[in-house]
């Protein structure tokens, strides 16, 4: 599969100030037709944070979304690409 140019790399790494921020971000990712859910290959940590991985169908970049568990504020970051 040849990679297409897209703007998913312009998405910045994020942490969430409150649960509402996390839920809004998760909703945007789930509503984006180019992101598909995929298995978590290497967890963020071994402490049991709930995590989902997504891959951009256009360019192949993989992202992780980790739920907040205060004081940890969650994470949206690029895994590969």
Phi, psi and omega in degrees: 000126178278135181286137175264158175278132177213179183258014183294332177291344178280350176289128184272156172298141185226151164236163188244130182283337178202167182302323181301320177298316179298311181298321177297317180295316179300319179297318178298318179294314181295331180275348181282118184293344182271345179265127175243142178290143179218165179295148174283118184272317178224107183300154179302313175214173177261021183265006173091016176297142177281125189223144174230146174247147178227148175237136176285123180291339182278315187241349177089359180294138179254140181233152174243142176235114183248128179296146174290150173210087191311137016277352176293130188261017179082179186199138168234112184211158180284135177264318181205165176122000000 
